[in-house]
């Protein structure tokens, strides 16, 4: 008999993907309600609930090496 792939449990969810979908939806709602052609960077920050400055000196929007979905290096997580 041939190999049959195991099925995923129906309650398995990708929480990072769900958050990204939610944030994308919030941006789409804000864009639809906007009066201009584009959302300003300040409005995008407001919708995404960010302050635009990173405490560790990284560029705004740079991936966080300790956030959800970050690779597990086996090292303890750093504290801000």
PDB file with one MODEL, atoms N, CA, C and O in Angstrom:
MODEL        1
ATOM      1  N   UNK A   1       0.848  -1.180   0.000  1.00  0.00           N
ATOM      2  CA  UNK A   1       0.000   0.000   0.000  1.00  0.00           C
ATOM      3  C   UNK A   1       0.890   1.238   0.000  1.00  0.00           C
ATOM      4  O   UNK A   1       1.971   1.216   0.590  1.00  0.00           O
ATOM      5  N   UNK A   2       0.463   2.301  -0.641  1.00  0.00           N
ATOM      6  CA  UNK A   2       1.241   3.529  -0.768  1.00  0.00           C
ATOM      7  C   UNK A   2       1.211   4.390   0.482  1.00  0.00           C
ATOM      8  O   UNK A   2       0.431   4.148   1.404  1.00  0.00           O
ATOM      9  N   UNK A   3       2.051   5.372   0.497  1.00  0.00           N
ATOM     10  CA  UNK A   3       2.148   6.312   1.619  1.00  0.00           C
ATOM     11  C   UNK A   3       0.954   7.260   1.611  1.00  0.00           C
ATOM     12  O   UNK A   3       0.610   7.821   0.571  1.00  0.00           O
ATOM     13  N   UNK A   4       0.330   7.438   2.757  1.00  0.00           N
ATOM     14  CA  UNK A   4      -0.791   8.366   2.896  1.00  0.00           C
ATOM     15  C   UNK A   4      -0.381   9.435   3.901  1.00  0.00           C
ATOM     16  O   UNK A   4      -0.018   9.122   5.035  1.00  0.00           O
ATOM     17  N   UNK A   5      -0.437  10.685   3.488  1.00  0.00           N
ATOM     18  CA  UNK A   5      -0.052  11.791   4.369  1.00  0.00           C
ATOM     19  C   UNK A   5      -1.041  11.912   5.521  1.00  0.00           C
ATOM     20  O   UNK A   5      -2.244  11.716   5.348  1.00  0.00           O
ATOM     21  N   UNK A   6      -0.519  12.234   6.690  1.00  0.00           N
ATOM     22  CA  UNK A   6      -1.367  12.424   7.865  1.00  0.00           C
ATOM     23  C   UNK A   6      -2.166  13.714   7.707  1.00  0.00           C
ATOM     24  O   UNK A   6      -1.675  14.697   7.151  1.00  0.00           O
ATOM     25  N   UNK A   7      -3.378  13.699   8.194  1.00  0.00           N
ATOM     26  CA  UNK A   7      -4.220  14.893   8.144  1.00  0.00           C
ATOM     27  C   UNK A   7      -3.971  15.745   9.369  1.00  0.00           C
ATOM     28  O   UNK A   7      -3.726  15.228  10.459  1.00  0.00           O
ATOM     29  N   UNK A   8      -4.035  17.046   9.186  1.00  0.00           N
ATOM     30  CA  UNK A   8      -3.889  17.970  10.317  1.00  0.00           C
ATOM     31  C   UNK A   8      -5.153  17.956  11.147  1.00  0.00           C
ATOM     32  O   UNK A   8      -6.256  17.771  10.633  1.00  0.00           O
ATOM     33  N   UNK A   9      -4.977  18.152  12.411  1.00  0.00           N
ATOM     34  CA  UNK A   9      -6.125  18.261  13.298  1.00  0.00           C
ATOM     35  C   UNK A   9      -6.906  19.503  12.912  1.00  0.00           C
ATOM     36  O   UNK A   9      -6.293  20.543  12.673  1.00  0.00           O
ATOM     37  N   UNK A  10      -8.239  19.445  12.840  1.00  0.00           N
ATOM     38  CA  UNK A  10      -9.018  20.584  12.328  1.00  0.00           C
ATOM     39  C   UNK A  10      -8.947  21.844  13.181  1.00  0.00           C
ATOM     40  O   UNK A  10      -9.352  22.909  12.714  1.00  0.00           O
ATOM     41  N   UNK A  11      -8.446  21.766  14.416  1.00  0.00           N
ATOM     42  CA  UNK A  11      -8.380  22.966  15.250  1.00  0.00           C
ATOM     43  C   UNK A  11      -7.008  23.623  15.237  1.00  0.00           C
ATOM     44  O   UNK A  11      -6.791  24.594  15.961  1.00  0.00           O
ATOM     45  N   UNK A  12      -6.075  23.117  14.433  1.00  0.00           N
ATOM     46  CA  UNK A  12      -4.745  23.714  14.351  1.00  0.00           C
ATOM     47  C   UNK A  12      -4.864  25.056  13.635  1.00  0.00           C
ATOM     48  O   UNK A  12      -5.443  25.141  12.551  1.00  0.00           O
ATOM     49  N   UNK A  13      -4.308  26.112  14.252  1.00  0.00           N
ATOM     50  CA  UNK A  13      -4.364  27.439  13.655  1.00  0.00           C
ATOM     51  C   UNK A  13      -2.981  28.066  13.662  1.00  0.00           C
ATOM     52  O   UNK A  13      -2.186  27.836  14.573  1.00  0.00           O
ATOM     53  N   UNK A  14      -2.707  28.849  12.651  1.00  0.00           N
ATOM     54  CA  UNK A  14      -1.475  29.614  12.581  1.00  0.00           C
ATOM     55  C   UNK A  14      -1.775  30.995  13.159  1.00  0.00           C
ATOM     56  O   UNK A  14      -2.309  31.861  12.467  1.00  0.00           O
ATOM     57  N   UNK A  15      -1.431  31.194  14.423  1.00  0.00           N
ATOM     58  CA  UNK A  15      -1.793  32.431  15.111  1.00  0.00           C
ATOM     59  C   UNK A  15      -1.121  33.661  14.500  1.00  0.00           C
ATOM     60  O   UNK A  15      -1.721  34.736  14.472  1.00  0.00           O
ATOM     61  N   UNK A  16       0.093  33.522  14.017  1.00  0.00           N
ATOM     62  CA  UNK A  16       0.777  34.652  13.389  1.00  0.00           C
ATOM     63  C   UNK A  16       0.036  35.055  12.118  1.00  0.00           C
ATOM     64  O   UNK A  16      -0.168  36.242  11.865  1.00  0.00           O
ATOM     65  N   UNK A  17      -0.362  34.079  11.327  1.00  0.00           N
ATOM     66  CA  UNK A  17      -1.093  34.379  10.096  1.00  0.00           C
ATOM     67  C   UNK A  17      -2.434  35.040  10.416  1.00  0.00           C
ATOM     68  O   UNK A  17      -2.852  35.960   9.713  1.00  0.00           O
ATOM     69  N   UNK A  18      -3.104  34.582  11.461  1.00  0.00           N
ATOM     70  CA  UNK A  18      -4.383  35.176  11.835  1.00  0.00           C
ATOM     71  C   UNK A  18      -4.222  36.636  12.249  1.00  0.00           C
ATOM     72  O   UNK A  18      -5.066  37.468  11.918  1.00  0.00           O
ATOM     73  N   UNK A  19      -3.147  36.956  12.969  1.00  0.00           N
ATOM     74  CA  UNK A  19      -2.887  38.343  13.367  1.00  0.00           C
ATOM     75  C   UNK A  19      -2.596  39.190  12.132  1.00  0.00           C
ATOM     76  O   UNK A  19      -3.089  40.312  12.012  1.00  0.00           O
ATOM     77  N   UNK A  20      -1.789  38.649  11.213  1.00  0.00           N
ATOM     78  CA  UNK A  20      -1.478  39.385   9.994  1.00  0.00           C
ATOM     79  C   UNK A  20      -2.740  39.642   9.170  1.00  0.00           C
ATOM     80  O   UNK A  20      -2.895  40.723   8.601  1.00  0.00           O
ATOM     81  N   UNK A  21      -3.633  38.670   9.101  1.00  0.00           N
ATOM     82  CA  UNK A  21      -4.890  38.851   8.365  1.00  0.00           C
ATOM     83  C   UNK A  21      -5.729  39.932   9.031  1.00  0.00           C
ATOM     84  O   UNK A  21      -6.329  40.764   8.351  1.00  0.00           O
ATOM     85  N   UNK A  22      -5.772  39.923  10.361  1.00  0.00           N
ATOM     86  CA  UNK A  22      -6.536  40.931  11.100  1.00  0.00           C
ATOM     87  C   UNK A  22      -5.974  42.332  10.846  1.00  0.00           C
ATOM     88  O   UNK A  22      -6.737  43.269  10.611  1.00  0.00           O
ATOM     89  N   UNK A  23      -4.651  42.482  10.892  1.00  0.00           N
ATOM     90  CA  UNK A  23      -4.036  43.786  10.654  1.00  0.00           C
ATOM     91  C   UNK A  23      -4.264  44.264   9.226  1.00  0.00           C
ATOM     92  O   UNK A  23      -4.501  45.449   8.992  1.00  0.00           O
ATOM     93  N   UNK A  24      -4.190  43.342   8.276  1.00  0.00           N
ATOM     94  CA  UNK A  24      -4.453  43.692   6.883  1.00  0.00           C
ATOM     95  C   UNK A  24      -5.890  44.171   6.716  1.00  0.00           C
ATOM     96  O   UNK A  24      -6.152  45.131   5.991  1.00  0.00           O
ATOM     97  N   UNK A  25      -6.816  43.499   7.387  1.00  0.00           N
ATOM     98  CA  UNK A  25      -8.213  43.917   7.345  1.00  0.00           C
ATOM     99  C   UNK A  25      -8.401  45.312   7.919  1.00  0.00           C
ATOM    100  O   UNK A  25      -9.146  46.118   7.362  1.00  0.00           O
ATOM    101  N   UNK A  26      -7.723  45.605   9.040  1.00  0.00           N
ATOM    102  CA  UNK A  26      -7.807  46.940   9.637  1.00  0.00           C
ATOM    103  C   UNK A  26      -7.295  48.003   8.669  1.00  0.00           C
ATOM    104  O   UNK A  26      -7.885  49.078   8.555  1.00  0.00           O
ATOM    105  N   UNK A  27      -6.193  47.704   7.969  1.00  0.00           N
ATOM    106  CA  UNK A  27      -5.667  48.652   6.978  1.00  0.00           C
ATOM    107  C   UNK A  27      -6.639  48.840   5.814  1.00  0.00           C
ATOM    108  O   UNK A  27      -6.806  49.952   5.315  1.00  0.00           O
ATOM    109  N   UNK A  28      -7.272  47.764   5.388  1.00  0.00           N
ATOM    110  CA  UNK A  28      -8.231  47.867   4.284  1.00  0.00           C
ATOM    111  C   UNK A  28      -9.436  48.716   4.685  1.00  0.00           C
ATOM    112  O   UNK A  28      -9.919  49.521   3.889  1.00  0.00           O
ATOM    113  N   UNK A  29      -9.918  48.543   5.904  1.00  0.00           N
ATOM    114  CA  UNK A  29     -11.046  49.343   6.387  1.00  0.00           C
ATOM    115  C   UNK A  29     -10.659  50.818   6.456  1.00  0.00           C
ATOM    116  O   UNK A  29     -11.427  51.689   6.047  1.00  0.00           O
ATOM    117  N   UNK A  30      -9.454  51.092   6.980  1.00  0.00           N
ATOM    118  CA  UNK A  30      -8.992  52.479   7.073  1.00  0.00           C
ATOM    119  C   UNK A  30      -8.822  53.092   5.689  1.00  0.00           C
ATOM    120  O   UNK A  30      -9.166  54.254   5.477  1.00  0.00           O
ATOM    121  N   UNK A  31      -8.294  52.315   4.746  1.00  0.00           N
ATOM    122  CA  UNK A  31      -8.101  52.827   3.386  1.00  0.00           C
ATOM    123  C   UNK A  31      -9.446  53.113   2.719  1.00  0.00           C
ATOM    124  O   UNK A  31      -9.581  54.100   1.996  1.00  0.00           O
ATOM    125  N   UNK A  32     -10.425  52.266   2.953  1.00  0.00           N
ATOM    126  CA  UNK A  32     -11.745  52.478   2.353  1.00  0.00           C
ATOM    127  C   UNK A  32     -12.412  53.724   2.924  1.00  0.00           C
ATOM    128  O   UNK A  32     -13.173  54.396   2.228  1.00  0.00           O
ATOM    129  N   UNK A  33     -12.132  54.031   4.184  1.00  0.00           N
ATOM    130  CA  UNK A  33     -12.744  55.185   4.831  1.00  0.00           C
ATOM    131  C   UNK A  33     -11.971  56.481   4.591  1.00  0.00           C
ATOM    132  O   UNK A  33     -12.470  57.563   4.900  1.00  0.00           O
ATOM    133  N   UNK A  34     -10.764  56.382   4.045  1.00  0.00           N
ATOM    134  CA  UNK A  34      -9.919  57.561   3.836  1.00  0.00           C
ATOM    135  C   UNK A  34     -10.477  58.445   2.723  1.00  0.00           C
ATOM    136  O   UNK A  34     -11.099  57.963   1.777  1.00  0.00           O
ATOM    137  N   UNK A  35     -10.243  59.737   2.859  1.00  0.00           N
ATOM    138  CA  UNK A  35     -10.716  60.678   1.838  1.00  0.00           C
ATOM    139  C   UNK A  35      -9.715  60.842   0.703  1.00  0.00           C
ATOM    140  O   UNK A  35     -10.108  61.182  -0.413  1.00  0.00           O
ATOM    141  N   UNK A  36      -8.433  60.608   0.961  1.00  0.00           N
ATOM    142  CA  UNK A  36      -7.407  60.763  -0.068  1.00  0.00           C
ATOM    143  C   UNK A  36      -7.139  59.465  -0.799  1.00  0.00           C
ATOM    144  O   UNK A  36      -7.821  58.460  -0.598  1.00  0.00           O
ATOM    145  N   UNK A  37      -6.111  59.513  -1.668  1.00  0.00           N
ATOM    146  CA  UNK A  37      -5.739  58.332  -2.437  1.00  0.00           C
ATOM    147  C   UNK A  37      -4.942  57.322  -1.609  1.00  0.00           C
ATOM    148  O   UNK A  37      -4.964  56.124  -1.894  1.00  0.00           O
ATOM    149  N   UNK A  38      -4.237  57.808  -0.582  1.00  0.00           N
ATOM    150  CA  UNK A  38      -3.364  56.938   0.199  1.00  0.00           C
ATOM    151  C   UNK A  38      -3.493  57.244   1.686  1.00  0.00           C
ATOM    152  O   UNK A  38      -3.920  58.330   2.075  1.00  0.00           O
ATOM    153  N   UNK A  39      -3.122  56.280   2.498  1.00  0.00           N
ATOM    154  CA  UNK A  39      -3.024  56.524   3.934  1.00  0.00           C
ATOM    155  C   UNK A  39      -1.648  57.113   4.222  1.00  0.00           C
ATOM    156  O   UNK A  39      -0.646  56.674   3.659  1.00  0.00           O
ATOM    157  N   UNK A  40      -1.609  58.095   5.089  1.00  0.00           N
ATOM    158  CA  UNK A  40      -0.316  58.667   5.475  1.00  0.00           C
ATOM    159  C   UNK A  40       0.406  57.674   6.384  1.00  0.00           C
ATOM    160  O   UNK A  40      -0.232  56.839   7.025  1.00  0.00           O
ATOM    161  N   UNK A  41       1.737  57.763   6.441  1.00  0.00           N
ATOM    162  CA  UNK A  41       2.474  56.886   7.360  1.00  0.00           C
ATOM    163  C   UNK A  41       1.988  57.022   8.807  1.00  0.00           C
ATOM    164  O   UNK A  41       1.941  56.033   9.539  1.00  0.00           O
ATOM    165  N   UNK A  42       1.627  58.236   9.221  1.00  0.00           N
ATOM    166  CA  UNK A  42       1.112  58.427  10.578  1.00  0.00           C
ATOM    167  C   UNK A  42      -0.215  57.702  10.774  1.00  0.00           C
ATOM    168  O   UNK A  42      -0.455  57.120  11.832  1.00  0.00           O
ATOM    169  N   UNK A  43      -1.079  57.733   9.760  1.00  0.00           N
ATOM    170  CA  UNK A  43      -2.375  57.045   9.869  1.00  0.00           C
ATOM    171  C   UNK A  43      -2.179  55.528   9.901  1.00  0.00           C
ATOM    172  O   UNK A  43      -2.874  54.825  10.634  1.00  0.00           O
ATOM    173  N   UNK A  44      -1.242  55.034   9.114  1.00  0.00           N
ATOM    174  CA  UNK A  44      -0.939  53.596   9.123  1.00  0.00           C
ATOM    175  C   UNK A  44      -0.452  53.182  10.506  1.00  0.00           C
ATOM    176  O   UNK A  44      -0.889  52.164  11.043  1.00  0.00           O
ATOM    177  N   UNK A  45       0.458  53.974  11.084  1.00  0.00           N
ATOM    178  CA  UNK A  45       0.940  53.679  12.440  1.00  0.00           C
ATOM    179  C   UNK A  45      -0.207  53.684  13.443  1.00  0.00           C
ATOM    180  O   UNK A  45      -0.256  52.851  14.349  1.00  0.00           O
ATOM    181  N   UNK A  46      -1.126  54.627  13.273  1.00  0.00           N
ATOM    182  CA  UNK A  46      -2.279  54.709  14.182  1.00  0.00           C
ATOM    183  C   UNK A  46      -3.164  53.469  14.051  1.00  0.00           C
ATOM    184  O   UNK A  46      -3.591  52.900  15.055  1.00  0.00           O
ATOM    185  N   UNK A  47      -3.437  53.054  12.820  1.00  0.00           N
ATOM    186  CA  UNK A  47      -4.284  51.885  12.583  1.00  0.00           C
ATOM    187  C   UNK A  47      -3.628  50.624  13.139  1.00  0.00           C
ATOM    188  O   UNK A  47      -4.295  49.778  13.733  1.00  0.00           O
ATOM    189  N   UNK A  48      -2.313  50.507  12.940  1.00  0.00           N
ATOM    190  CA  UNK A  48      -1.598  49.314  13.404  1.00  0.00           C
ATOM    191  C   UNK A  48      -1.179  49.407  14.864  1.00  0.00           C
ATOM    192  O   UNK A  48      -0.596  48.468  15.405  1.00  0.00           O
ATOM    193  N   UNK A  49      -1.477  50.544  15.508  1.00  0.00           N
ATOM    194  CA  UNK A  49      -1.182  50.759  16.918  1.00  0.00           C
ATOM    195  C   UNK A  49       0.319  50.638  17.211  1.00  0.00           C
ATOM    196  O   UNK A  49       0.740  49.928  18.125  1.00  0.00           O
ATOM    197  N   UNK A  50       1.111  51.357  16.403  1.00  0.00           N
ATOM    198  CA  UNK A  50       2.552  51.422  16.626  1.00  0.00           C
ATOM    199  C   UNK A  50       2.956  52.878  16.804  1.00  0.00           C
ATOM    200  O   UNK A  50       2.249  53.785  16.365  1.00  0.00           O
ATOM    201  N   UNK A  51       4.094  53.096  17.447  1.00  0.00           N
ATOM    202  CA  UNK A  51       4.525  54.469  17.688  1.00  0.00           C
ATOM    203  C   UNK A  51       5.530  54.971  16.665  1.00  0.00           C
ATOM    204  O   UNK A  51       5.879  56.152  16.687  1.00  0.00           O
ATOM    205  N   UNK A  52       6.011  54.107  15.763  1.00  0.00           N
ATOM    206  CA  UNK A  52       6.912  54.541  14.708  1.00  0.00           C
ATOM    207  C   UNK A  52       8.377  54.573  15.094  1.00  0.00           C
ATOM    208  O   UNK A  52       9.228  54.816  14.238  1.00  0.00           O
ATOM    209  N   UNK A  53       8.697  54.334  16.360  1.00  0.00           N
ATOM    210  CA  UNK A  53      10.090  54.306  16.795  1.00  0.00           C
ATOM    211  C   UNK A  53      10.359  52.998  17.504  1.00  0.00           C
ATOM    212  O   UNK A  53       9.540  52.523  18.291  1.00  0.00           O
ATOM    213  N   UNK A  54      11.510  52.420  17.219  1.00  0.00           N
ATOM    214  CA  UNK A  54      11.905  51.166  17.854  1.00  0.00           C
ATOM    215  C   UNK A  54      12.849  51.473  19.007  1.00  0.00           C
ATOM    216  O   UNK A  54      13.759  52.289  18.866  1.00  0.00           O
ATOM    217  N   UNK A  55      12.640  50.832  20.130  1.00  0.00           N
ATOM    218  CA  UNK A  55      13.452  51.072  21.323  1.00  0.00           C
ATOM    219  C   UNK A  55      14.887  50.589  21.145  1.00  0.00           C
ATOM    220  O   UNK A  55      15.800  51.156  21.744  1.00  0.00           O
ATOM    221  N   UNK A  56      15.106  49.547  20.329  1.00  0.00           N
ATOM    222  CA  UNK A  56      16.446  48.998  20.189  1.00  0.00           C
ATOM    223  C   UNK A  56      17.240  49.646  19.064  1.00  0.00           C
ATOM    224  O   UNK A  56      18.337  49.185  18.747  1.00  0.00           O
ATOM    225  N   UNK A  57      16.717  50.697  18.456  1.00  0.00           N
ATOM    226  CA  UNK A  57      17.430  51.409  17.402  1.00  0.00           C
ATOM    227  C   UNK A  57      17.198  50.840  16.017  1.00  0.00           C
ATOM    228  O   UNK A  57      17.755  51.348  15.044  1.00  0.00           O
ATOM    229  N   UNK A  58      16.388  49.797  15.906  1.00  0.00           N
ATOM    230  CA  UNK A  58      16.102  49.213  14.598  1.00  0.00           C
ATOM    231  C   UNK A  58      15.191  50.145  13.817  1.00  0.00           C
ATOM    232  O   UNK A  58      14.496  50.984  14.390  1.00  0.00           O
ATOM    233  N   UNK A  59      15.206  49.987  12.531  1.00  0.00           N
ATOM    234  CA  UNK A  59      14.332  50.774  11.679  1.00  0.00           C
ATOM    235  C   UNK A  59      12.878  50.396  11.958  1.00  0.00           C
ATOM    236  O   UNK A  59      12.588  49.226  12.208  1.00  0.00           O
ATOM    237  N   UNK A  60      11.963  51.361  11.919  1.00  0.00           N
ATOM    238  CA  UNK A  60      10.545  51.015  12.074  1.00  0.00           C
ATOM    239  C   UNK A  60      10.123  50.023  11.004  1.00  0.00           C
ATOM    240  O   UNK A  60      10.469  50.170   9.832  1.00  0.00           O
ATOM    241  N   UNK A  61       9.380  49.021  11.417  1.00  0.00           N
ATOM    242  CA  UNK A  61       8.908  48.001  10.487  1.00  0.00           C
ATOM    243  C   UNK A  61       9.880  46.855  10.290  1.00  0.00           C
ATOM    244  O   UNK A  61       9.555  45.886   9.605  1.00  0.00           O
ATOM    245  N   UNK A  62      11.086  46.945  10.883  1.00  0.00           N
ATOM    246  CA  UNK A  62      12.049  45.861  10.754  1.00  0.00           C
ATOM    247  C   UNK A  62      11.543  44.652  11.532  1.00  0.00           C
ATOM    248  O   UNK A  62      10.927  44.814  12.585  1.00  0.00           O
ATOM    249  N   UNK A  63      11.794  43.439  11.030  1.00  0.00           N
ATOM    250  CA  UNK A  63      11.325  42.256  11.737  1.00  0.00           C
ATOM    251  C   UNK A  63      11.938  42.171  13.130  1.00  0.00           C
ATOM    252  O   UNK A  63      13.097  42.534  13.330  1.00  0.00           O
ATOM    253  N   UNK A  64      11.166  41.699  14.073  1.00  0.00           N
ATOM    254  CA  UNK A  64      11.624  41.535  15.447  1.00  0.00           C
ATOM    255  C   UNK A  64      12.123  40.109  15.607  1.00  0.00           C
ATOM    256  O   UNK A  64      11.358  39.159  15.441  1.00  0.00           O
ATOM    257  N   UNK A  65      13.388  39.958  15.925  1.00  0.00           N
ATOM    258  CA  UNK A  65      13.983  38.630  16.042  1.00  0.00           C
ATOM    259  C   UNK A  65      13.467  37.861  17.249  1.00  0.00           C
ATOM    260  O   UNK A  65      13.755  36.672  17.383  1.00  0.00           O
ATOM    261  N   UNK A  66      12.717  38.507  18.126  1.00  0.00           N
ATOM    262  CA  UNK A  66      12.194  37.809  19.297  1.00  0.00           C
ATOM    263  C   UNK A  66      10.681  37.710  19.275  1.00  0.00           C
ATOM    264  O   UNK A  66      10.090  37.189  20.221  1.00  0.00           O
ATOM    265  N   UNK A  67      10.046  38.186  18.239  1.00  0.00           N
ATOM    266  CA  UNK A  67       8.592  38.202  18.183  1.00  0.00           C
ATOM    267  C   UNK A  67       8.013  36.869  17.756  1.00  0.00           C
ATOM    268  O   UNK A  67       8.748  35.907  17.538  1.00  0.00           O
ATOM    269  N   UNK A  68       6.687  36.811  17.636  1.00  0.00           N
ATOM    270  CA  UNK A  68       6.037  35.584  17.194  1.00  0.00           C
ATOM    271  C   UNK A  68       6.539  35.180  15.814  1.00  0.00           C
ATOM    272  O   UNK A  68       6.697  36.024  14.931  1.00  0.00           O
ATOM    273  N   UNK A  69       6.780  33.925  15.639  1.00  0.00           N
ATOM    274  CA  UNK A  69       7.248  33.433  14.353  1.00  0.00           C
ATOM    275  C   UNK A  69       8.753  33.517  14.177  1.00  0.00           C
ATOM    276  O   UNK A  69       9.276  33.074  13.154  1.00  0.00           O
ATOM    277  N   UNK A  70       9.470  34.081  15.161  1.00  0.00           N
ATOM    278  CA  UNK A  70      10.922  34.167  15.082  1.00  0.00           C
ATOM    279  C   UNK A  70      11.514  32.773  15.260  1.00  0.00           C
ATOM    280  O   UNK A  70      10.948  31.942  15.970  1.00  0.00           O
ATOM    281  N   UNK A  71      12.647  32.516  14.622  1.00  0.00           N
ATOM    282  CA  UNK A  71      13.247  31.200  14.776  1.00  0.00           C
ATOM    283  C   UNK A  71      13.679  30.956  16.214  1.00  0.00           C
ATOM    284  O   UNK A  71      14.130  31.871  16.903  1.00  0.00           O
ATOM    285  N   UNK A  72      13.538  29.719  16.657  1.00  0.00           N
ATOM    286  CA  UNK A  72      13.929  29.354  18.013  1.00  0.00           C
ATOM    287  C   UNK A  72      15.415  29.025  17.999  1.00  0.00           C
ATOM    288  O   UNK A  72      15.832  28.027  17.411  1.00  0.00           O
ATOM    289  N   UNK A  73      16.211  29.870  18.650  1.00  0.00           N
ATOM    290  CA  UNK A  73      17.652  29.657  18.686  1.00  0.00           C
ATOM    291  C   UNK A  73      18.076  28.869  19.907  1.00  0.00           C
ATOM    292  O   UNK A  73      19.244  28.504  20.039  1.00  0.00           O
ATOM    293  N   UNK A  74      17.139  28.606  20.798  1.00  0.00           N
ATOM    294  CA  UNK A  74      17.463  27.897  22.022  1.00  0.00           C
ATOM    295  C   UNK A  74      17.949  28.831  23.113  1.00  0.00           C
ATOM    296  O   UNK A  74      18.086  28.425  24.266  1.00  0.00           O
ATOM    297  N   UNK A  75      18.213  30.095  22.752  1.00  0.00           N
ATOM    298  CA  UNK A  75      18.681  31.077  23.725  1.00  0.00           C
ATOM    299  C   UNK A  75      17.466  31.691  24.407  1.00  0.00           C
ATOM    300  O   UNK A  75      16.388  31.760  23.818  1.00  0.00           O
ATOM    301  N   UNK A  76      17.639  32.139  25.653  1.00  0.00           N
ATOM    302  CA  UNK A  76      16.507  32.800  26.322  1.00  0.00           C
ATOM    303  C   UNK A  76      16.139  34.076  25.596  1.00  0.00           C
ATOM    304  O   UNK A  76      16.995  34.747  25.019  1.00  0.00           O
ATOM    305  N   UNK A  77      14.864  34.403  25.629  1.00  0.00           N
ATOM    306  CA  UNK A  77      14.391  35.619  24.964  1.00  0.00           C
ATOM    307  C   UNK A  77      14.944  36.850  25.669  1.00  0.00           C
ATOM    308  O   UNK A  77      15.024  36.896  26.897  1.00  0.00           O
ATOM    309  N   UNK A  78      15.324  37.851  24.869  1.00  0.00           N
ATOM    310  CA  UNK A  78      15.832  39.076  25.472  1.00  0.00           C
ATOM    311  C   UNK A  78      14.677  39.928  25.934  1.00  0.00           C
ATOM    312  O   UNK A  78      13.578  39.855  25.383  1.00  0.00           O
ATOM    313  N   UNK A  79      14.918  40.714  26.919  1.00  0.00           N
ATOM    314  CA  UNK A  79      13.880  41.584  27.470  1.00  0.00           C
ATOM    315  C   UNK A  79      14.139  43.006  27.023  1.00  0.00           C
ATOM    316  O   UNK A  79      15.286  43.441  26.922  1.00  0.00           O
ATOM    317  N   UNK A  80      13.061  43.725  26.758  1.00  0.00           N
ATOM    318  CA  UNK A  80      13.175  45.127  26.321  1.00  0.00           C
ATOM    319  C   UNK A  80      13.315  46.027  27.528  1.00  0.00           C
ATOM    320  O   UNK A  80      13.425  47.244  27.381  1.00  0.00           O
TER     321      UNK A  80
ENDMDL
END
